Amino acid sequence: MSRGNREAATGILKGSMRDNYTEHGVDEYYKKVGASYRNPHFPGVKNCLFLWLNRWWRMRQPHIEDKKFLVFDMACGCGEATVAVLEWWKAGRDAHKARRREDDDDSDSDRRARPNSHAKARIPPRIAPDMPVPCILAADPYTAQAFHTRTSLYCHPLSFKDIAEGKLPEIASKPIGAPKSNNSSQTPSPESSLRGHSPPKVDTPIIEMVICSFALHLIEKPSELFALLWELSTKARWLVILAPHKRPEIKDGWGWCKWDVESWSECRMTDPVGELLEDRVHCRVYRSLNT
């Protein structure tokens, strides 16, 4: 029932989040600390998202060149997921800019320390200037100020209930000075054969991924969780859940299938394969059956 339970960090009244929730209640707790909330699990969140984004980019790149890269940071907190996405994109752009210099300086490249295989898996790919720029949608009913302070982006005060009822942030933000993407012809997606999959409406922008970090398990009623996830499944392609455990349980028939990140294929909801674990942060990915 917590966003994290490490000892005291900025914006956390007590070391145990469980104690905070017991004493204040979830809603009242975040009202008290919303302006200064910080998630102490950011290193794990960042590493998980870098691994996911690297895999997603490798598998989806040919199919996103002509699309807007919309990311919805739902229950965004202080923006740890948004920061990770933007740092990943910037690192990829920087790697692309440095490619020619690195290729010309073979001797320096030989002397440079080689990362181990696990660290190498977290290194972002080279992202060309004509590739889509992440446009961030963010919502949290309590931490808008903390999010804006950390990211300089706008956060909409929408709750899970608001989103389940069809509301979404109206403003998408992207890095200042980001280049425009070029259009290219569409090609079939490797996920288009999923059961229940149908092509998105042309006039409706599809959110590429919804990221929910250390928050989705706060929804206690299965009926409320179903309503939220079904609504999201009609508007987004991917759902990325980050948590210190494997909750909440997502069931068949809720608009999503569980995705094996390693094999890039659908797997059973109860199957642990293809999940990511970094610094005690669990990352599970789901593919919409409705977009």
Secondary structure, DSSP 4 states (H G I P E B T S, - for coil): --S--SS--TT-SSS-HHHHHHHH-HHHHHHHHTTT---TTHHHHHHHHHHHHHHHHHHHGGGTTTS-EEEEEET-TTSHHHHHHHHHHHHHHHHHHHHHHHHH-HHHHHHSPPPPHHHHHTSPPP--TTSPPEEEEEE-SS-HHHHHHHHSS--B---HHHHHTT---S--B--TTPPPPPP------TTTTSTT--PPPTTSPPEEEEEEES-GGG---HHHHHHHHHHHHTTEEEEEEEESSSPSP--TTSSEEEEETTTTEEE-TT--TT-EEETTEEEEEEEES--
